[in-house]
């Protein structure tokens, strides 16, 4: 049995958190034993413990914007050294065989890998556009220290390769998978209509995503205002929380909603754990990310519940959604086109159902949980042989 140390950037249950959780829970435990260390407490810690997965909290620093100044850099370097040494002690004590570094903002795996001569698999979930100097430097570190680099989409792989640092480093693409036992067309969502006071026959459009600078909540609202003007029986749902210290984003969003003439049909909710039911409630799922989203798990979840997808045509969504087959893709930041695509799927019930069924078929063929876990098992075996 090989022991794998998982390092991650947080303890929530958004995209990269969920897929790591699913991987850990579904690995063949006769071959691999996971040990997880997270930088803080949260939903993910409790979920892992409920599955009897060993998890520990050590507050190692994560690359965030708060460190992009002289004082922040000094603080990061001091804490990086302090907690990397602590992590190395744990890795040695637990007889770790492989380090699974999940996301590019966790650099501590480099230190442990070099000190203990343990293979490092670095999984990249992000397409970092700005600041460019941060992306370039992180990419250089990844190329230098990783035994194996895995990206979640070809779009992410291409973005990394453009740095020029990976000419001698092979990058493997492993698509995320979704648990169709949890996300499926048969989920009951009726309680949500009662909770949010949505009429039985009203149609619902929605998005799920953390409130940040590029997930596109403002674009969604702009498009929603155009849709709700013409569709009196339609409601819009937005679900997602903020990073600690960025609660002001929620306040700004609530102001935007209040300013809408259709605010009584726009519902915002903080992070929730019943996302499978929320997806089932939607008639159309919208991904309005203004920056390229590497491989948004929320799209896979919506596909698993037989929903048609509307989004901007950049990033990993272009590998998940085949335009005019299981969804409609429009030019980035074109909110008018976004609204028209949503209206088309609301107005054409036959097209809506047809695209929803195609979504599920594409998910089962290309993004199954079994395929995802199997591909990572092969990756672990590969680095152990190096």
VEXMIMAR-348942 format. One record per residue (C-alpha): residue number from 0; x, y, z. Coordinates in Angstrom, 1 decimal, always signed. Each point is the difference from the previous one (the first is absolute). Layout:
<kolnus>
@resi->NUM&X->X&Y->Y&Z->Z .
...
</kolnus>
This chain:
<kolnus>
@resi->0&X->+0.0&Y->+0.0&Z->+0.0 .
@resi->1&X->+1.3&Y->+3.5&Z->-1.0 .
@resi->2&X->-0.7&Y->+3.0&Z->+2.2 .
@resi->3&X->-0.9&Y->+3.2&Z->-1.7 .
@resi->4&X->+0.2&Y->+3.4&Z->+1.6 .
@resi->5&X->-2.6&Y->+2.4&Z->-1.3 .
@resi->6&X->+0.7&Y->+3.8&Z->+0.4 .
@resi->7&X->-2.7&Y->+2.5&Z->-1.0 .
@resi->8&X->-0.7&Y->+3.7&Z->+0.1 .
@resi->9&X->-3.1&Y->+0.0&Z->+2.3 .
@resi->10&X->-2.7&Y->-2.0&Z->+1.7 .
@resi->11&X->-3.2&Y->+1.1&Z->-1.8 .
@resi->12&X->-2.0&Y->-2.1&Z->-2.4 .
@resi->13&X->+0.3&Y->+1.9&Z->-3.4 .
@resi->14&X->+1.3&Y->-1.5&Z->-3.2 .
@resi->15&X->+3.6&Y->-1.1&Z->+0.8 .
@resi->16&X->-1.0&Y->-0.9&Z->+3.5 .
@resi->17&X->-2.8&Y->-2.3&Z->-1.1 .
@resi->18&X->+2.0&Y->-1.8&Z->-2.7 .
@resi->19&X->+2.9&Y->-0.6&Z->+2.4 .
@resi->20&X->-2.5&Y->-1.3&Z->+2.6 .
@resi->21&X->-1.6&Y->-2.4&Z->-2.6 .
@resi->22&X->+3.4&Y->-1.2&Z->-1.1 .
@resi->23&X->+1.1&Y->-0.7&Z->+3.6 .
@resi->24&X->-3.2&Y->-1.8&Z->+0.9 .
@resi->25&X->+0.0&Y->-2.2&Z->-3.1 .
@resi->26&X->+3.6&Y->-1.1&Z->-0.2 .
@resi->27&X->+0.6&Y->-3.7&Z->+0.4 .
@resi->28&X->+0.9&Y->-0.1&Z->+3.7 .
@resi->29&X->+1.7&Y->-3.4&Z->-0.4 .
@resi->30&X->+2.6&Y->+1.8&Z->-2.1 .
@resi->31&X->+0.0&Y->+3.6&Z->+1.3 .
@resi->32&X->-0.4&Y->+1.6&Z->+3.4 .
@resi->33&X->-0.7&Y->+3.8&Z->-0.1 .
@resi->34&X->+1.2&Y->+2.4&Z->+2.6 .
@resi->35&X->-1.3&Y->+3.5&Z->-0.3 .
@resi->36&X->+1.4&Y->+3.2&Z->+1.5 .
@resi->37&X->-1.9&Y->+3.2&Z->-0.5 .
@resi->38&X->+0.9&Y->+3.6&Z->+1.0 .
@resi->39&X->-3.3&Y->+0.7&Z->+1.8 .
@resi->40&X->-3.2&Y->-1.6&Z->+1.3 .
@resi->41&X->-3.2&Y->-0.1&Z->-2.0 .
@resi->42&X->-2.6&Y->-2.1&Z->-1.8 .
@resi->43&X->+2.6&Y->-2.2&Z->-1.6 .
@resi->44&X->+1.6&Y->-1.0&Z->+3.3 .
@resi->45&X->-3.3&Y->-1.3&Z->+1.4 .
@resi->46&X->-0.9&Y->-1.7&Z->-3.3 .
@resi->47&X->+3.4&Y->-1.9&Z->+0.0 .
@resi->48&X->-0.4&Y->-1.0&Z->+3.6 .
@resi->49&X->-3.4&Y->-1.4&Z->-0.6 .
@resi->50&X->+1.6&Y->-2.2&Z->-2.6 .
@resi->51&X->+2.7&Y->-1.1&Z->+2.5 .
@resi->52&X->+2.7&Y->+1.7&Z->-2.0 .
@resi->53&X->+3.0&Y->+1.2&Z->+2.1 .
@resi->54&X->+0.1&Y->+3.8&Z->-0.1 .
@resi->55&X->+2.1&Y->+2.5&Z->+1.9 .
@resi->56&X->-0.1&Y->+3.8&Z->+0.1 .
@resi->57&X->+3.3&Y->+1.9&Z->-0.3 .
@resi->58&X->-0.3&Y->+3.7&Z->-0.9 .
@resi->59&X->+2.6&Y->+0.1&Z->-2.8 .
@resi->60&X->-0.2&Y->+3.1&Z->-2.3 .
@resi->61&X->-1.8&Y->+0.0&Z->-3.3 .
@resi->62&X->+0.9&Y->+2.4&Z->-2.9 .
@resi->63&X->-2.6&Y->+2.7&Z->+0.3 .
@resi->64&X->-0.2&Y->+3.7&Z->-1.1 .
@resi->65&X->+0.6&Y->+1.0&Z->+3.7 .
@resi->66&X->+3.6&Y->-1.0&Z->-0.5 .
@resi->67&X->+0.6&Y->+2.2&Z->-3.0 .
@resi->68&X->+1.9&Y->+2.7&Z->+1.8 .
@resi->69&X->+3.4&Y->+0.2&Z->+1.9 .
@resi->70&X->-1.5&Y->-0.7&Z->+3.4 .
@resi->71&X->-2.1&Y->-2.8&Z->-1.4 .
@resi->72&X->+3.0&Y->-1.6&Z->-1.8 .
@resi->73&X->+2.0&Y->+0.0&Z->+3.2 .
@resi->74&X->-2.9&Y->-1.5&Z->+2.0 .
@resi->75&X->-0.5&Y->-2.7&Z->-2.6 .
@resi->76&X->+3.7&Y->-1.0&Z->-0.1 .
@resi->77&X->+0.2&Y->-0.3&Z->+3.8 .
@resi->78&X->-3.2&Y->-2.1&Z->+0.2 .
@resi->79&X->+1.0&Y->-2.0&Z->-3.0 .
@resi->80&X->+3.3&Y->-1.1&Z->+1.7 .
@resi->81&X->-1.7&Y->-0.6&Z->+3.3 .
@resi->82&X->-2.9&Y->-2.1&Z->-1.2 .
@resi->83&X->+1.9&Y->-1.8&Z->-2.7 .
@resi->84&X->+2.3&Y->-1.4&Z->+2.6 .
@resi->85&X->-3.0&Y->-1.0&Z->+2.1 .
@resi->86&X->-1.6&Y->-1.7&Z->-3.0 .
@resi->87&X->+3.2&Y->-1.9&Z->-0.8 .
@resi->88&X->+0.1&Y->-1.4&Z->+3.6 .
@resi->89&X->-3.6&Y->-1.3&Z->-0.5 .
@resi->90&X->+0.8&Y->-1.4&Z->-3.4 .
@resi->91&X->+3.0&Y->-1.9&Z->+1.4 .
@resi->92&X->-2.0&Y->-1.2&Z->+3.0 .
@resi->93&X->-2.8&Y->-1.3&Z->-2.2 .
@resi->94&X->+2.4&Y->-1.7&Z->-2.5 .
@resi->95&X->-1.5&Y->+1.9&Z->-3.0 .
@resi->96&X->+0.8&Y->-1.4&Z->-3.4 .
@resi->97&X->-1.6&Y->+2.6&Z->-2.3 .
@resi->98&X->-0.9&Y->+3.7&Z->+0.4 .
@resi->99&X->-3.1&Y->+1.1&Z->-1.8 .
@resi->100&X->+0.2&Y->+3.8&Z->-0.2 .
@resi->101&X->-3.5&Y->+1.2&Z->-0.8 .
@resi->102&X->-0.1&Y->+3.5&Z->-1.7 .
@resi->103&X->+2.9&Y->+2.2&Z->-1.0 .
@resi->104&X->-0.3&Y->+2.3&Z->+3.1 .
@resi->105&X->+1.4&Y->-2.7&Z->+2.3 .
@resi->106&X->+3.8&Y->+0.0&Z->-0.2 .
@resi->107&X->+0.8&Y->-1.9&Z->+3.2 .
@resi->108&X->+0.1&Y->-3.3&Z->-2.0 .
@resi->109&X->+3.3&Y->+1.1&Z->-1.6 .
@resi->110&X->+1.7&Y->+0.3&Z->+3.3 .
@resi->111&X->-1.2&Y->-3.4&Z->+1.3 .
@resi->112&X->+0.8&Y->-1.7&Z->-3.3 .
@resi->113&X->+3.6&Y->+1.3&Z->-0.1 .
@resi->114&X->+0.7&Y->-0.7&Z->+3.6 .
@resi->115&X->-1.3&Y->-3.6&Z->+0.1 .
@resi->116&X->+0.5&Y->-0.8&Z->-3.7 .
@resi->117&X->-3.7&Y->-0.9&Z->-0.4 .
@resi->118&X->-1.6&Y->+0.3&Z->-3.5 .
@resi->119&X->-2.3&Y->+3.0&Z->-0.4 .
@resi->120&X->-3.1&Y->+0.0&Z->-2.1 .
@resi->121&X->-1.1&Y->+3.6&Z->-0.6 .
@resi->122&X->-3.6&Y->+0.4&Z->-1.1 .
@resi->123&X->-0.9&Y->+3.4&Z->-1.6 .
@resi->124&X->-3.6&Y->+1.1&Z->+0.2 .
@resi->125&X->+0.6&Y->+3.7&Z->-0.9 .
@resi->126&X->+0.5&Y->+2.2&Z->-3.0 .
@resi->127&X->+1.8&Y->+3.0&Z->+1.6 .
@resi->128&X->-0.1&Y->+3.1&Z->-2.2 .
@resi->129&X->+1.0&Y->+2.7&Z->+2.4 .
@resi->130&X->+2.4&Y->+0.9&Z->+1.6 .
@resi->131&X->+2.2&Y->-1.3&Z->-2.8 .
@resi->132&X->+3.1&Y->+0.0&Z->+2.0 .
@resi->133&X->-1.7&Y->-2.3&Z->+2.6 .
@resi->134&X->-1.1&Y->-2.4&Z->-2.6 .
@resi->135&X->+3.4&Y->-0.1&Z->-1.7 .
@resi->136&X->+1.8&Y->-0.6&Z->+3.3 .
@resi->137&X->-2.4&Y->-2.7&Z->+1.2 .
@resi->138&X->+0.3&Y->-1.7&Z->-3.4 .
@resi->139&X->+3.8&Y->+0.0&Z->+0.3 .
@resi->140&X->-0.2&Y->-1.6&Z->+3.4 .
@resi->141&X->-2.5&Y->-2.6&Z->-1.2 .
@resi->142&X->+2.2&Y->-1.0&Z->-3.0 .
@resi->143&X->+3.1&Y->-0.2&Z->+2.2 .
@resi->144&X->-1.3&Y->-2.0&Z->+3.0 .
@resi->145&X->-2.9&Y->-2.2&Z->-1.2 .
@resi->146&X->+0.6&Y->-3.6&Z->-0.8 .
@resi->147&X->-3.2&Y->+0.0&Z->-2.0 .
@resi->148&X->-2.3&Y->+2.9&Z->-1.1 .
@resi->149&X->-3.7&Y->-0.6&Z->-0.5 .
@resi->150&X->-2.5&Y->+2.5&Z->-1.3 .
@resi->151&X->-3.8&Y->-0.2&Z->+0.1 .
@resi->152&X->-0.4&Y->+1.0&Z->-3.6 .
@resi->153&X->+1.8&Y->+0.6&Z->-3.2 .
@resi->154&X->-0.7&Y->+3.7&Z->+0.4 .
@resi->155&X->+1.9&Y->+0.0&Z->+3.2 .
@resi->156&X->+2.8&Y->-2.1&Z->-1.5 .
@resi->157&X->+0.4&Y->+2.4&Z->-2.9 .
@resi->158&X->+0.1&Y->+3.0&Z->+2.3 .
@resi->159&X->+2.8&Y->-1.6&Z->+2.0 .
@resi->160&X->+2.0&Y->-0.9&Z->-3.1 .
@resi->161&X->-0.1&Y->+3.6&Z->-1.3 .
@resi->162&X->+2.5&Y->+0.9&Z->+2.8 .
@resi->163&X->+2.7&Y->-2.1&Z->-1.7 .
@resi->164&X->+1.0&Y->-1.7&Z->+3.2 .
@resi->165&X->-1.5&Y->-3.4&Z->-0.8 .
@resi->166&X->+2.0&Y->-0.9&Z->-3.1 .
@resi->167&X->+1.7&Y->-2.9&Z->+1.9 .
@resi->168&X->-3.0&Y->-0.7&Z->+2.2 .
@resi->169&X->-2.9&Y->-2.1&Z->-1.1 .
@resi->170&X->-3.4&Y->+1.3&Z->+1.0 .
@resi->171&X->-2.9&Y->-2.5&Z->+0.3 .
@resi->172&X->-3.6&Y->+1.0&Z->-0.2 .
@resi->173&X->-2.4&Y->-1.8&Z->+2.3 .
@resi->174&X->-3.6&Y->+1.2&Z->-0.2 .
@resi->175&X->-2.0&Y->+0.3&Z->+3.3 .
@resi->176&X->-2.8&Y->-2.4&Z->+0.6 .
@resi->177&X->-3.4&Y->+0.3&Z->+1.8 .
@resi->178&X->-1.7&Y->-2.5&Z->+2.2 .
@resi->179&X->-3.3&Y->-0.8&Z->-1.8 .
@resi->180&X->-1.3&Y->-1.7&Z->+3.1 .
@resi->181&X->-0.3&Y->+3.5&Z->+1.5 .
@resi->182&X->-0.5&Y->+2.2&Z->-3.1 .
@resi->183&X->-2.7&Y->-1.5&Z->-2.2 .
@resi->184&X->-3.3&Y->+0.9&Z->-1.7 .
@resi->185&X->-2.0&Y->-1.8&Z->+2.8 .
@resi->186&X->+0.9&Y->+2.3&Z->+2.9 .
@resi->187&X->-2.9&Y->+1.6&Z->+1.9 .
@resi->188&X->+0.1&Y->+3.8&Z->+0.0 .
@resi->189&X->-3.6&Y->+0.8&Z->+0.9 .
@resi->190&X->+1.0&Y->+1.3&Z->+3.5 .
@resi->191&X->+2.1&Y->+2.7&Z->-1.6 .
@resi->192&X->-3.1&Y->+1.5&Z->-1.7 .
@resi->193&X->-1.7&Y->+0.3&Z->+3.4 .
@resi->194&X->+3.1&Y->+1.3&Z->+1.7 .
@resi->195&X->+0.6&Y->+2.7&Z->-2.7 .
@resi->196&X->-3.7&Y->+0.6&Z->-0.7 .
@resi->197&X->+0.2&Y->-0.9&Z->-3.7 .
@resi->198&X->-3.3&Y->-0.9&Z->-1.6 .
@resi->199&X->-0.4&Y->-3.6&Z->-1.1 .
@resi->200&X->-0.1&Y->+0.7&Z->-3.7 .
@resi->201&X->+2.5&Y->+2.8&Z->-0.1 .
@resi->202&X->+3.2&Y->-0.5&Z->-1.9 .
@resi->203&X->+3.4&Y->+0.4&Z->+1.6 .
@resi->204&X->+3.4&Y->+1.1&Z->-1.3 .
@resi->205&X->+3.1&Y->+0.0&Z->+2.2 .
@resi->206&X->+3.6&Y->-0.1&Z->+0.7 .
@resi->207&X->+2.2&Y->-1.3&Z->+2.8 .
@resi->208&X->+3.5&Y->+1.4&Z->+0.8 .
@resi->209&X->+2.1&Y->+1.7&Z->+2.5 .
@resi->210&X->-0.4&Y->+3.8&Z->+0.0 .
@resi->211&X->+3.3&Y->+1.3&Z->-1.4 .
@resi->212&X->+1.3&Y->+2.4&Z->-2.7 .
@resi->213&X->-0.6&Y->-2.3&Z->-3.0 .
@resi->214&X->-2.8&Y->-2.5&Z->+0.7 .
@resi->215&X->-2.3&Y->+2.4&Z->-1.8 .
@resi->216&X->-2.8&Y->+0.7&Z->+2.4 .
@resi->217&X->-0.4&Y->+3.5&Z->-1.3 .
@resi->218&X->-0.2&Y->-1.3&Z->-3.6 .
@resi->219&X->-2.6&Y->-2.5&Z->+1.1 .
@resi->220&X->-2.1&Y->+2.7&Z->+1.6 .
@resi->221&X->+0.3&Y->+2.2&Z->-3.2 .
@resi->222&X->-1.2&Y->-2.9&Z->-2.1 .
@resi->223&X->-2.7&Y->-1.0&Z->+2.5 .
@resi->224&X->-1.5&Y->+3.5&Z->+0.0 .
@resi->225&X->-0.6&Y->-0.4&Z->-3.8 .
@resi->226&X->-1.4&Y->-3.5&Z->+0.5 .
@resi->227&X->-2.4&Y->+0.8&Z->+2.8 .
@resi->228&X->-1.3&Y->+3.1&Z->-1.8 .
@resi->229&X->-1.6&Y->-2.3&Z->-2.6 .
@resi->230&X->-0.6&Y->-3.1&Z->+2.1 .
@resi->231&X->-2.3&Y->+0.8&Z->+2.8 .
@resi->232&X->-0.2&Y->-3.6&Z->+1.3 .
@resi->233&X->+3.8&Y->-0.4&Z->+0.3 .
@resi->234&X->+2.2&Y->+0.2&Z->+3.1 .
@resi->235&X->+3.8&Y->+0.4&Z->+0.3 .
@resi->236&X->+2.2&Y->-1.7&Z->+2.6 .
@resi->237&X->+3.5&Y->+0.8&Z->+1.1 .
@resi->238&X->+1.9&Y->-2.1&Z->+2.5 .
@resi->239&X->+3.5&Y->+0.5&Z->+1.4 .
@resi->240&X->+2.0&Y->+1.4&Z->+2.8 .
@resi->241&X->+3.2&Y->+2.0&Z->+0.3 .
@resi->242&X->+3.6&Y->-0.4&Z->+1.1 .
@resi->243&X->+0.6&Y->+1.1&Z->+3.6 .
@resi->244&X->+0.6&Y->+3.7&Z->+0.0 .
@resi->245&X->-1.9&Y->+0.6&Z->-3.2 .
@resi->246&X->-3.5&Y->+0.2&Z->+1.4 .
@resi->247&X->-0.4&Y->+3.4&Z->-1.6 .
@resi->248&X->-0.5&Y->-1.9&Z->-3.3 .
@resi->249&X->-3.3&Y->-1.4&Z->+1.4 .
@resi->250&X->-1.1&Y->+3.5&Z->+1.1 .
@resi->251&X->+0.7&Y->+1.4&Z->-3.5 .
@resi->252&X->-1.9&Y->-2.8&Z->-1.6 .
@resi->253&X->-3.0&Y->+0.5&Z->+2.2 .
@resi->254&X->+0.0&Y->+3.7&Z->-0.9 .
@resi->255&X->-0.1&Y->-1.0&Z->-3.7 .
@resi->256&X->-2.8&Y->-2.4&Z->+0.5 .
@resi->257&X->-2.0&Y->+2.7&Z->+2.0 .
@resi->258&X->+0.5&Y->+2.4&Z->-2.8 .
@resi->259&X->-1.6&Y->-2.4&Z->-2.5 .
@resi->260&X->-3.7&Y->+0.7&Z->-0.9 .
@resi->261&X->-0.5&Y->-3.8&Z->+0.2 .
@resi->262&X->+1.7&Y->-0.4&Z->+3.4 .
@resi->263&X->-3.0&Y->-1.9&Z->+1.3 .
@resi->264&X->+0.8&Y->-2.8&Z->-2.4 .
@resi->265&X->+3.8&Y->-0.1&Z->+0.6 .
@resi->266&X->+1.1&Y->-2.1&Z->+2.9 .
@resi->267&X->+3.5&Y->+0.0&Z->+1.5 .
@resi->268&X->+1.2&Y->-2.7&Z->+2.4 .
@resi->269&X->+3.3&Y->-0.4&Z->+1.7 .
@resi->270&X->+1.9&Y->-3.3&Z->-0.4 .
@resi->271&X->-2.2&Y->-3.1&Z->+0.5 .
@resi->272&X->+0.7&Y->-3.7&Z->+0.1 .
@resi->273&X->-3.1&Y->-1.1&Z->-2.0 .
@resi->274&X->+1.3&Y->+0.9&Z->-3.4 .
@resi->275&X->-1.3&Y->-3.1&Z->-1.7 .
@resi->276&X->-3.6&Y->+1.2&Z->+0.9 .
@resi->277&X->+0.8&Y->+3.5&Z->-1.2 .
@resi->278&X->+1.2&Y->-1.3&Z->-3.4 .
@resi->279&X->-3.2&Y->-2.1&Z->-0.3 .
@resi->280&X->-2.1&Y->+3.1&Z->+0.7 .
@resi->281&X->+1.5&Y->+1.9&Z->-3.0 .
@resi->282&X->-1.5&Y->+0.0&Z->-3.4 .
@resi->283&X->+3.2&Y->+1.5&Z->-1.4 .
@resi->284&X->+3.5&Y->+0.1&Z->+1.6 .
@resi->285&X->+2.1&Y->+3.1&Z->-0.8 .
@resi->286&X->+3.8&Y->+0.3&Z->+0.3 .
@resi->287&X->+0.9&Y->+3.7&Z->-0.5 .
@resi->288&X->+3.7&Y->-0.2&Z->+1.0 .
@resi->289&X->+1.7&Y->+3.1&Z->-1.4 .
@resi->290&X->+3.4&Y->-1.7&Z->+0.1 .
@resi->291&X->+0.6&Y->-3.4&Z->-1.5 .
@resi->292&X->-1.2&Y->-2.6&Z->+2.6 .
@resi->293&X->+2.3&Y->-3.1&Z->-0.2 .
@resi->294&X->-2.6&Y->-2.7&Z->+0.4 .
@resi->295&X->-2.9&Y->+1.2&Z->+2.1 .
@resi->296&X->-1.4&Y->-2.8&Z->+2.1 .
@resi->297&X->-3.3&Y->+1.7&Z->+0.3 .
@resi->298&X->-0.5&Y->-0.5&Z->-3.8 .
@resi->299&X->+0.6&Y->-3.8&Z->+0.4 .
@resi->300&X->-2.5&Y->+0.0&Z->+2.9 .
@resi->301&X->-2.6&Y->+1.7&Z->-2.1 .
@resi->302&X->+0.7&Y->-2.4&Z->-2.9 .
@resi->303&X->-0.6&Y->-2.9&Z->+2.4 .
@resi->304&X->-3.4&Y->+1.3&Z->+0.8 .
@resi->305&X->-0.9&Y->+0.2&Z->-3.7 .
@resi->306&X->+0.2&Y->+3.8&Z->-0.3 .
@resi->307&X->+0.9&Y->+2.0&Z->-3.1 .
@resi->308&X->+2.9&Y->+2.4&Z->+0.5 .
@resi->309&X->+0.5&Y->+3.6&Z->-1.0 .
@resi->310&X->+3.4&Y->+1.6&Z->+0.3 .
@resi->311&X->+2.8&Y->+2.1&Z->-1.4 .
@resi->312&X->+2.1&Y->-1.8&Z->-2.7 .
@resi->313&X->+3.4&Y->-0.1&Z->+1.7 .
@resi->314&X->+1.8&Y->-2.3&Z->+2.4 .
@resi->315&X->-0.9&Y->-3.6&Z->+0.9 .
@resi->316&X->-3.7&Y->+0.4&Z->-0.6 .
@resi->317&X->+0.8&Y->-0.3&Z->-3.8 .
@resi->318&X->+1.1&Y->-3.6&Z->+0.8 .
@resi->319&X->-3.1&Y->-0.8&Z->+2.0 .
@resi->320&X->-2.7&Y->+1.7&Z->-2.1 .
@resi->321&X->-0.3&Y->-0.7&Z->-3.7 .
@resi->322&X->-1.7&Y->+3.2&Z->-1.3 .
@resi->323&X->-3.5&Y->-0.6&Z->-1.3 .
@resi->324&X->+0.1&Y->-3.6&Z->+1.3 .
@resi->325&X->-0.2&Y->+0.1&Z->+3.8 .
@resi->326&X->+0.1&Y->+3.8&Z->+0.4 .
@resi->327&X->+0.6&Y->+3.4&Z->-1.5 .
@resi->328&X->+3.3&Y->+1.8&Z->+0.1 .
@resi->329&X->+0.3&Y->+3.8&Z->-0.7 .
@resi->330&X->+2.8&Y->+2.5&Z->-0.3 .
@resi->331&X->+1.6&Y->+0.9&Z->+3.4 .
@resi->332&X->-1.5&Y->+3.1&Z->+1.7 .
@resi->333&X->-2.9&Y->+0.2&Z->-2.5 .
@resi->334&X->-2.8&Y->+0.2&Z->+2.5 .
@resi->335&X->-2.6&Y->+0.6&Z->-2.7 .
@resi->336&X->+1.0&Y->-3.2&Z->-1.8 .
@resi->337&X->-0.1&Y->-1.8&Z->+3.4 .
@resi->338&X->-3.5&Y->+1.2&Z->+0.6 .
@resi->339&X->-1.2&Y->-1.0&Z->-3.5 .
@resi->340&X->+1.5&Y->-3.5&Z->+0.5 .
@resi->341&X->-1.8&Y->-0.4&Z->+3.4 .
@resi->342&X->-3.3&Y->+1.2&Z->-1.6 .
@resi->343&X->+0.3&Y->-2.5&Z->-2.8 .
@resi->344&X->+0.2&Y->-2.9&Z->+2.4 .
@resi->345&X->-2.8&Y->+1.4&Z->+2.1 .
@resi->346&X->-2.3&Y->+0.4&Z->-3.0 .
@resi->347&X->+0.8&Y->-3.3&Z->-1.8 .
@resi->348&X->-0.9&Y->-2.8&Z->+2.4 .
@resi->349&X->+0.8&Y->-2.7&Z->-2.5 .
@resi->350&X->+3.5&Y->+1.4&Z->-0.6 .
@resi->351&X->+0.5&Y->+0.4&Z->+3.8 .
@resi->352&X->-0.8&Y->-3.7&Z->+0.7 .
@resi->353&X->+2.1&Y->-1.2&Z->-3.0 .
@resi->354&X->+3.0&Y->+2.0&Z->+1.1 .
@resi->355&X->-0.4&Y->-1.2&Z->+3.6 .
@resi->356&X->+0.0&Y->-3.6&Z->-1.1 .
@resi->357&X->+3.1&Y->+0.6&Z->-2.1 .
@resi->358&X->+1.7&Y->+1.5&Z->+3.1 .
@resi->359&X->-0.4&Y->-3.1&Z->+2.0 .
@resi->360&X->+1.2&Y->-2.2&Z->-2.9 .
@resi->361&X->+3.2&Y->+2.1&Z->-0.4 .
@resi->362&X->+0.6&Y->-0.1&Z->+3.7 .
@resi->363&X->-0.3&Y->-3.8&Z->+0.1 .
@resi->364&X->+2.3&Y->-0.4&Z->-3.0 .
@resi->365&X->+2.7&Y->+2.5&Z->+0.9 .
@resi->366&X->-0.2&Y->+1.0&Z->+3.7 .
@resi->367&X->-1.0&Y->-3.0&Z->+2.0 .
@resi->368&X->+1.3&Y->-0.3&Z->+3.6 .
@resi->369&X->+1.3&Y->-3.5&Z->-0.7 .
@resi->370&X->+2.1&Y->+1.3&Z->-3.0 .
@resi->371&X->+1.3&Y->+2.9&Z->+2.2 .
@resi->372&X->+1.1&Y->-2.3&Z->+2.8 .
@resi->373&X->+1.5&Y->-2.6&Z->-2.3 .
@resi->374&X->+2.1&Y->+2.6&Z->-1.8 .
@resi->375&X->+1.5&Y->+1.3&Z->+3.2 .
@resi->376&X->+0.7&Y->-3.5&Z->+1.2 .
@resi->377&X->+2.1&Y->-0.4&Z->-3.2 .
@resi->378&X->+1.7&Y->+3.3&Z->+0.7 .
@resi->379&X->+1.0&Y->-1.2&Z->+3.5 .
@resi->380&X->+1.4&Y->-3.2&Z->-1.4 .
@resi->381&X->+1.9&Y->+1.9&Z->-2.7 .
@resi->382&X->+1.9&Y->+2.3&Z->+2.4 .
@resi->383&X->+0.8&Y->-2.9&Z->+2.3 .
@resi->384&X->+1.9&Y->-1.6&Z->-2.8 .
@resi->385&X->+2.1&Y->+3.1&Z->-0.8 .
</kolnus>
